[in-house]
Structure formats: structure tokens, C-alpha cells
Amino acid sequence: MRKISLVNLPAWVKIMTAMLLGVLCGGVFREHVYWLKYVGDGFIALIRMVVMPVIFVSLVCGVSAMRDMAQMRRIAGKTLGIYIVTMVLAAVLAMSLASWFDIGSSLQYSRPDSSPAQVTPDWSGLMPLNPVKAMAEGLVLPVMLFALFFGLAINLSGEAGRPVAQFFSALNQVIFKLVQMVLFFAPLGVFALMAWVTADSGFALLSQLAALVGTLYLSCLLVLTLVYGSILCLAGLNPLPFMAKMIPLQLFAFSTCSSNASLPLTMETARQRLGVQAAIAAFVLPLGSTINMNGLSAYLGAVAIFAANAYGVELSLLQKGMVVATTTLGAIGAAGVPGTGLVVMSLVLAAVGLPLEIIGGIAAVDRVIDMINTPTNVSGDTLAAVLVAKSEGELEQSVYAGS
């Protein structure tokens, strides 16, 4: 009989186990485990350490990945427009449901001393007068704006910019290897934070995390059915064949939690079962697996409301708009692999001054949420491919409507 090694267990199993052990430890030992807060704070500090590199390098790579825009300007414009619209809709829907259900409000956390006293966005500081200084000071929006301009400059430089794009592509791999190193300590950080939170607040967090998961699943199911279905109807297509043919791909994505790992099946589904011409699929779908993250947009939007409610912060309409903007940009810069949402989450919370300490608790259910996010992402990629193909006269409608 083969022995099961703790080292080889999936990351989500380790984190869920750490969460349960942390809750048990905090519930039993109460004030005697308050010192674990410092261990949890250390994990949060590691996450903060990688935030700025992830933001800058990921966004540069996301923009520079669109290097074919000069050759396929019209198709690229349509594709990017669809991706942005669906990500914004997903974020707004999730934020609306999170506000309606008032998730996180019963936690009543006090704001850490290191957190800003208010969350009013400072639009005057949007322009990065000194990008290096902005990175050093953790100013999210100026860094994001500089990364967008830098990535665009790489594209406009043509062949001269290609070595720079390749360098950032390689650097992106290094940065996400660094992220994996940080996430290696996630079980320890989650255990410490959950033990401290349970000892300090009782079991209120568990019910609120369950509410967060339920809200995200409902949000993604509504995106998959109501939002995508309505968009297909507006494009003059029957949504039922699309939804039926997407089920095998969605189940695969649900199990892998990776848009990149699902890409070969996504390509096959779009071309063989939905009638998207090969050239359209070859451009739209790889780009979508890199920058189109509708599920992650919903996730980040709901988490922002969850965190604001937990710390008693009333976000204005302007601030919610800022959350949507940073959520969309953050999702564009995220890699299509499991676990990166926790890092991208930090930039969304930091953009409106919300404490990052809440991430420790959310990390415990990240994998469960990621399981519904990924089908939403790959379905959004395929939706864009169908819409672009339809608009370009490159959709075989007999294949799309057929069984």
C-alpha cells in the first residue's frame, strides 16, 4: 500500500487542512495563540513583497502579448472590447450581489494601524512622475499606468521591441516562480491567521467565508447563463447550443483550475464544435487565456466588498468604480494558473486602501472559488471567439447550431 506524503498533497488540500487546524487551535486555546498573529503577519508581508513586481511585469506582458494588433487591428480591437466589457460586467454583478447579501459585515474587524485612515482615491497621484519611486512606495495606480504605457511602447517599437518583450516574458516566469515560493508558506500563514482570528473573533469568519463562496458561485453561474446568453442573443445567435457544447470544457476547467491547461480543449471546442474558423480561434483564444479573466474579475470585486464590510468601510460610488477599474486591469495582468488571484487581490485592496490582512482568511477558500472561476474564464474566451468570428463572417453557423 502506497504511503501518502504530506509534501506531495495538492496545495489546496494543505491550505484547507491548515484552515481547519487553525480554527480548531484558535477555538481550543483562545488567547494563548494570539502570538500566531505575528506569524500570519509575516506571511502577509511576503505577499506585499511580490505585489509591485507582479503588477508591473504581468501588465507589461499582458499588453505586449497583443503584438499582432498591427496586422489584425480590427479583430484585436473587437476581441479586447469584448474581454473588457465581460470583465466589467462580471465584476459589477459580483459586487452587486456581495453588497446585497452584505457579506463580511458581521466580522467587524478593526483597521490595522498600518492601514490608511480613509479610502478616498487620490486621482491627482495617478500619473507616475517617478515610476521607480511609485514602486518603492507601493503606489498601485501609477505603477499600473506606467506598465500599460511601457507594454504599448514595446508593441509600437516593432522588431526592436521584440527582445524586450522576450525579456519580460522570461522575467514573468521568474516572478511567478517567486510567487510560488511565497505561496509555499501559505498553509503556515493560513493556519496562523485562522488560529488568531478564531481566538479573537470566534467562528464568525467561517460563516462569512461560506457566504463569500456562495456569492461567487452564484455570480459565476449568472455570468455563464444570463450574461453570456444575453450577449449571444444580442449578436443574433441562439445561446443554447453554445451552453450545451461548453459543458465538457467547463467540467475540465473546473477540475484543472487553469485557463492555460484548458487551452487545447478550448481551441478544439471553438473550432470543431462551435464552427469558429482556425485563424480567429488561434488569435482570440490564446490571448484570452492570458488577459481575459471574467471569473477572477467577479472574485476580486466580491472580495473588495467583503473586505470593506469586514472593516466597516463604506465605499462610495466613485470608489466602487475604482475597484472595477483595478479589478479589470488586475485580471488582465493575471496568469491563467491556479493561485495567482491571491496576489492580484492585494493590488485591488491596496488601490482603495483596504487592509491586506483579510487575504489570510480568504486564502483558505481560494481553491474552492478558483474551481468556478476557471470555467467562467474559458467560457468567456470562447464566447469572444464566437462573437468575433460571427462579426467577421468566419463562423460556420451550421456547425454552431448542429449537435
For each residue, the residues with C-beta under 8 A, 3 or more apart:
1:
2:
3:
4: 8 9
5: 8 9
6: 9 14
7:
8: 4 5
9: 4 5 6 13 14 17
10: 13 14
11: 14 15 183 186 187 338 339 367
12: 15 16 338 366 367 368
13: 9 10 16 17
14: 6 9 10 11 17 18 186 187
15: 11 12 18 19 186 187 190 363 364 366 367
16: 12 13 19 20 364 367
17: 9 13 14 20 21 187
18: 14 15 21 22 186 187 188 190 191 194 364
19: 15 16 22 23 190 191 194 364 365
20: 16 17 23 24
21: 17 18 24 25 191 195
22: 18 19 25 26 190 191 192 193 194 195 198
23: 19 20 26 27 194 195 198 203 206
24: 20 21 27 28
25: 21 22 28 29 33 36 191 195 198
26: 22 23 29 30 33 194 195 196 197 198 199 200
27: 23 24 30 198 199 202 203
28: 24 25
29: 25 26 32 33 195 199
30: 26 27 33 199
31: 34 199
32: 29 199
33: 25 26 29 30 36 195 196 199
34: 31 37 196 199 200
35: 38 39
36: 25 33 39 40 191 192 193 195 196
37: 34 40 41 192 193 196
38: 35 41 42
39: 35 36 42 43 188 189 192
40: 36 37 43 44 189 192 193 196 357 360
41: 37 38 44 45 357
42: 38 39 45 46 189
43: 39 40 46 47 185 186 188 189 190 192 193 360
44: 40 41 47 48 189 193 356 357 359 360
45: 41 42 48 49
46: 42 43 49 50 182 185 189
47: 43 44 50 51 182 342 343 346 356 359
48: 44 45 51 138 346 356
49: 45 46 182
50: 46 47 53 54 175 178 179 182 343
51: 47 48 54 55 138 140 343 346 347 350
52: 55 56 135 138 143
53: 50 56 57 175 178
54: 50 51 57 58 175 176 179 333 340 343 344 347
55: 51 52 58 59 140 143 144 147 330 333 347
56: 52 53 59 60 135 143 146 147
57: 53 54 60 61 147 168 171 172 175
58: 54 55 61 62 172 175 333 334 335
59: 55 56 62 63 144 147 148 151 329 332 333
60: 56 57 63 64 147 150 151 154 168
61: 57 58 64 65 151 165 168 169 172 290 333
62: 58 59 65 151 290 291 332 333
63: 59 60 66 147 148 150 151 152 154 155
64: 60 61 67 151 154 155 161 164 165 168 169
65: 61 62 287 290 291
66: 63 69 76 80 155 287 291
67: 64 70 154 155 162 165
68: 71 72 76 283
69: 66 72 73 76 77 155
70: 67 73 155
71: 68
72: 68 69 75 76 283
73: 69 70 76 77
74: 77 78
75: 72 78 79 280 283 284 388 392
76: 66 68 69 72 73 79 80 283 287
77: 69 73 74 80 81
78: 74 75 81 82 387 388 391
79: 75 76 82 83 283 284 287 288 384 388
80: 66 76 77 83 84
81: 77 78 84 85
82: 78 79 85 86 383 384 387 388
83: 79 80 86 87 288 291 292 332 380 384
84: 80 81 87 88 328
85: 81 82 88 89
86: 82 83 89 90 223 227 228 231 292 294 380 383 384
87: 83 84 90 91 292 293 294 297 327 328 331 332 380
88: 84 85 91 92 297 324 328
89: 85 86 92 93 223 227
90: 86 87 93 94 219 220 223 227 294 295 297 298 301 376 380
91: 87 88 94 95 297 298 300 301 323 324 327 328
92: 88 89 95 96 301 324
93: 89 90 96 97 219 222 223 227 298
94: 90 91 97 98 215 216 219 297 298 299 301 302
95: 91 92 98 99 301 302 304 305 320 323 324
96: 92 93 99 100
97: 93 94 100 101 215 218 219 302
98: 94 95 101 103 104 212 215 301 302 305 306
99: 95 96 102 305
100: 96 97
101: 97 98 211 215
102: 99 105 309
103: 98 208 211 212 215 302 305 306 309
104: 98 107 208 211 212 305 306 307 308 309 310
105: 102 108 309 310
106: 204 207 208
107: 104 201 204 205 208 309 310
108: 105 310 312
109: 201 310 311 312 355 357 358
110: 311
111: 115 117 311 312 355
112: 115 355 357
113:
114:
115: 111 112 311 353 354 355
116: 119 353
117: 111
118: 353
119: 116 308 313 315 319 352 353 354
120: 316 319
121: 141 318 319 322 351 352
122: 125 126
123: 126
124:
125: 122 139 141 142
126: 122 123 141 142 145
127: 142 145
128: 131 134 139 142 143 145 146
129: 133 134 142
130: 133 134
131: 128 134 135 142 143 146
132: 135 136
133: 129 130 136 137
134: 128 129 130 131 137 139 142 143 146
135: 52 56 131 132 138 139 143
136: 132 133
137: 133 134
138: 48 51 52 135 350
139: 125 128 134 135 142 143
140: 51 55 143 144 326 347 350 351
141: 121 125 126 144 145 326 351
142: 125 126 127 128 129 131 134 139 145 146
143: 52 55 56 128 131 134 135 139 140 146 147
144: 55 59 140 141 147 148 326 329 347
145: 126 127 128 141 142 148 149
146: 56 128 131 134 142 143 149 150
147: 55 56 57 59 60 63 143 144 150 151 333
148: 59 63 144 145 151 152 329
149: 145 146 152 153
150: 60 63 146 147 153 154
151: 59 60 61 62 63 64 147 148 154 155
152: 63 148 149 155 156
153: 149 150 156 157 161
154: 60 63 64 67 150 151 157 161 164 165 168
155: 63 64 66 67 69 70 151 152 161
156: 152 153 161
157: 153 154 160 161 164
158: 161 162
159: 162
160: 157 163
161: 64 153 154 155 156 157 158 164 165
162: 67 158 159 165 166
163: 160 166 167
164: 64 154 157 161 167 168
165: 61 64 67 154 161 162 168 169
166: 162 163 169 170
167: 163 164 170 171
168: 57 60 61 64 154 164 165 171 172
169: 61 64 165 166 172 173
170: 166 167 173 174
171: 57 167 168 174 175
172: 57 58 61 168 169 175 176 335
173: 169 170 176 177
174: 170 171 177 178
175: 50 53 54 57 58 171 172 178 179
176: 54 172 173 179 180 335 337 340
177: 173 174 180 181
178: 50 53 174 175 181 182
179: 50 54 175 176 182 183 339 340 343
180: 176 177 183 184 339
181: 177 178 184
182: 46 47 49 50 178 179 185 186 343
183: 11 179 180 186 339 342
184: 180 181
185: 43 46 182 188 189
186: 11 14 15 18 43 182 183 189 190 342 363
187: 11 14 15 17 18 190 191
188: 18 39 43 185 191 192
189: 39 40 42 43 44 46 185 186 192 193 360 363
190: 15 18 19 22 43 186 187 193 194 360 361 363 364
191: 18 19 21 22 25 36 187 188 194 195
192: 22 36 37 39 40 43 188 189 195 196 360
193: 22 36 37 40 43 44 189 190 196 197 357 360 361
194: 18 19 22 23 26 190 191 197 198 205 360 361 364
195: 21 22 23 25 26 29 33 36 191 192 198 199
196: 26 33 34 36 37 40 192 193 199 200
197: 26 193 194 200 201 205 360 361
198: 22 23 25 26 27 194 195 201 202 203 205
199: 26 27 29 30 31 32 33 34 195 196
200: 26 34 196 197
201: 107 109 197 198 204 205
202: 27 198
203: 23 27 198 206 207
204: 106 107 201 207 208
205: 107 194 197 198 201 208 209 361
206: 23 203 209 210
207: 106 203 204 210 211
208: 103 104 106 107 204 205 211 212 306 310
209: 205 206 212 213 361 362 364 365
210: 206 207 213 214
211: 101 103 104 207 208 214 215
212: 98 103 104 208 209 215 216 302 303 306 362 365 369
213: 209 210 216 217 365 368 369
214: 210 211 217 218
215: 94 97 98 101 103 211 212 218 219 302
216: 94 212 213 219 220 298 299 302 369 372 373
217: 213 214 220 221 372
218: 97 214 215 221 222
219: 90 93 94 97 215 216 222 223 298 302
220: 90 216 217 223 224 295 298 372 373 375 376
221: 217 218 224 225 372
222: 93 218 219 225 226 227
223: 86 89 90 93 219 220 226 227 228 294 295 298 376 380
224: 220 221 227 228 243 250 375 376 379
225: 221 222 228 229 243
226: 222 223 229 230
227: 86 89 90 93 222 223 224 230 231
228: 86 223 224 225 231 232 239 242 243 379 380 383
229: 225 226 232 233 239 243
230: 226 227 233 234
231: 86 227 228 234 235 383 387
232: 228 229 235 237 238 239 242 383 386 387
233: 229 230 236 237 238 239
234: 230 231
235: 231 232 387 390 391
236: 233 390
237: 232 233 242 386 390 400
238: 232 233 241 242 401
239: 228 229 232 233 242 243
240: 243 244
241: 238 244 245 274 400 401 402
242: 228 232 237 238 239 245 246 274 382 383 386 400
243: 224 225 228 229 239 240 246 247
244: 240 241 247
245: 241 242 248 269 273 274
246: 242 243 249 250 269 379 382
247: 243 244 250 251
248: 245 251 252 265 269
249: 246 252 253 262 265 266 269 375 378 379 382
250: 224 246 247 253 254 375 378 379
251: 247 248 254 255 375
252: 248 249 255 256 262 265
253: 249 250 256 257 258 259 262 374 375 377 378
254: 250 251 257 371 372 374 375
255: 251 252 371
256: 252 253 261 262 374
257: 253 254 338 367 370 371 373 374
258: 253 261 262 336 337 338 374
259: 253 262 263 266 288 289 293 336 337 374 377 378 381
260: 263 289 335 336 337
261: 256 258 337
262: 249 252 253 256 258 259 265 266 289 374 378
263: 259 260 266 267 285 286 289 336
264: 267 268
265: 248 249 252 262 268 269
266: 249 259 262 263 269 270 285 289 378 381 382
267: 263 264 270 271 281 282 285
268: 264 265 271 272 273
269: 245 246 248 249 265 266 272 273 274 382
270: 266 267 273 274 276 281 285 382 385 386
271: 267 268 274 275 276 277 278 281
272: 268 269 399
273: 245 268 269 270 399
274: 241 242 245 269 270 271 382 385 386 395 399 400
275: 271 389 395 396 397 398 399 400
276: 270 271 280 281 284 385 386 389 394 395
277: 271 280 281 389 394 395 396
278: 271 281 282
279: 282 283 394
280: 75 276 277 283 284 385 388 389 392 394
281: 267 270 271 276 277 278 284 285 385 389
282: 267 278 279 285 286
283: 68 72 75 76 79 279 280 286 287
284: 75 79 276 280 281 287 288 381 384 385 388
285: 263 266 267 270 281 282 288 289 381 382 385
286: 263 282 283 289 290
287: 65 66 76 79 283 284 290 291 292
288: 79 83 259 284 285 291 292 377 380 381 384 385
289: 259 260 262 263 266 285 286 292 336 377 378 381
290: 61 62 65 286 287 335 336
291: 62 65 66 83 287 288 331 332 333
292: 83 86 87 287 288 289 331 332 377 380 381 384
293: 87 259 296 297 331 332 334 336 373 377
294: 86 87 90 223 297 298 331 376 377 379 380
295: 90 220 223 298 299 372 373 374 375 376 377 380
296: 293 299 300 330 331 334 341 344 373 377
297: 87 88 90 91 94 293 294 300 301 327 328 331
298: 90 91 93 94 216 219 220 223 294 295 301 302 373 376
299: 94 216 295 296 302 303 341 345 369 373
300: 91 296 297 303 304 323 327 330 331 341 344 345 348
301: 90 91 92 94 95 98 297 298 304 305 323 324 327
302: 94 95 97 98 103 212 215 216 219 298 299 305 306
303: 212 299 300 306 307 345 348 349 358 362
304: 95 300 301 307 308 315 323 327 348 349 352 354
305: 95 98 99 103 104 301 302 308 309 315
306: 98 103 104 208 212 302 303 309 310 358 362
307: 104 303 304 310 311 313 349 354 355 358
308: 104 119 304 305 311 313 314 315 352 354
309: 102 103 104 105 107 305 306 312 313
310: 104 105 107 108 109 208 306 307 358
311: 109 110 111 115 307 308 354 355 358
312: 108 109 111 309
313: 119 307 308 309 354
314: 308
315: 119 304 305 308 319 320 323 352
316: 120 319 320
317: 320 321
318: 121 321 322
319: 119 120 121 315 316 322 323 352
320: 95 315 316 317 323 324
321: 317 318 324 325
322: 121 318 319 325 326 351 352
323: 91 95 300 301 304 315 319 320 326 327 348 351 352
324: 88 91 92 95 301 320 321 327 328
325: 321 322 328 329
326: 140 141 144 322 323 329 330 347 348 351 352
327: 87 91 297 300 301 304 323 324 330 331 348
328: 84 87 88 91 297 324 325 331 332
329: 59 144 148 325 326 332 333
330: 55 296 300 326 327 333 334 344 345 347 348
331: 87 291 292 293 294 296 297 300 327 328 334 344
332: 59 62 83 87 291 292 293 328 329
333: 54 55 58 59 61 62 147 291 329 330 344
334: 58 293 296 330 331 340 341 344
335: 58 172 176 260 290 340
336: 258 259 260 263 289 290 293 377
337: 176 258 259 260 261 340
338: 11 12 257 258 367 370
339: 11 179 180 183 342 366 370
340: 54 176 179 334 335 337 343 344
341: 296 299 300 334 344 345 366 369 370 373
342: 47 183 186 339 345 346 359 362 363 366
343: 47 50 51 54 179 182 340 346 347
344: 54 296 300 330 331 333 334 340 341 347 348
345: 299 300 303 330 341 342 348 349 359 362
346: 47 48 51 342 343 349 350 356 359
347: 51 54 55 140 144 326 330 343 344 350 351
348: 300 303 304 323 326 327 330 344 345 351 352
349: 303 304 307 345 346 352 354 355 356 358 359
350: 51 138 140 346 347 353 354 356
351: 121 140 141 322 323 326 347 348
352: 119 121 304 308 315 319 322 323 326 348 349
353: 115 116 118 119 350
354: 115 119 304 307 308 311 313 349 350 358
355: 109 111 112 115 307 311 349 358
356: 44 47 48 346 349 350 359
357: 40 41 44 109 112 193 360
358: 109 303 306 307 310 311 349 354 355 361 362
359: 44 47 342 345 346 349 356 362 363
360: 40 43 44 189 190 192 193 194 197 357 363
361: 190 193 194 197 205 209 358 364
362: 209 212 303 306 342 345 358 359 365 366
363: 15 186 189 190 342 359 360 366
364: 15 16 18 19 190 194 209 361
365: 19 209 212 213 362 368 369
366: 12 15 339 341 342 362 363 369 370
367: 11 12 15 16 257 338 370 371
368: 12 213 365 371
369: 212 213 216 299 341 365 366 372 373
370: 257 338 339 341 366 367 373 374
371: 254 255 257 367 368 374
372: 216 217 220 221 254 295 369 375 376
373: 216 220 257 293 295 296 298 299 341 369 370 376 377
374: 253 254 256 257 258 259 262 295 370 371 377 378
375: 220 224 249 250 251 253 254 295 372 378 379
376: 90 220 223 224 294 295 298 372 373 379 380
377: 253 259 288 289 292 293 294 295 296 336 373 374 380 381
378: 249 250 253 259 262 266 289 374 375 381 382
379: 224 228 246 249 250 294 375 376 382 383
380: 83 86 87 90 223 228 288 292 294 295 376 377 383 384
381: 259 266 284 285 288 289 292 377 378 384 385
382: 242 246 249 266 269 270 274 285 378 379 385 386
383: 82 86 228 231 232 242 379 380 386 387
384: 79 82 83 86 284 288 292 380 381 387 388
385: 270 274 276 280 281 284 285 288 381 382 388 389
386: 232 237 242 270 274 276 382 383 389 390 395 400
387: 78 82 231 232 235 383 384 390 391
388: 75 78 79 82 280 284 384 385 391 392 394
389: 275 276 277 280 281 385 386 392 394 395
390: 235 236 237 386 387 393 394 395
391: 78 235 387 388
392: 75 280 388 389 395
393: 390
394: 276 277 279 280 388 389 390
395: 274 275 276 277 386 389 390 392 400
396: 275 277 399 400
397: 275 400 401
398: 275 401 402
399: 272 273 274 275 396 402
400: 237 241 242 274 275 386 395 396 397
401: 238 241 397 398
402: 241 398 399
403:
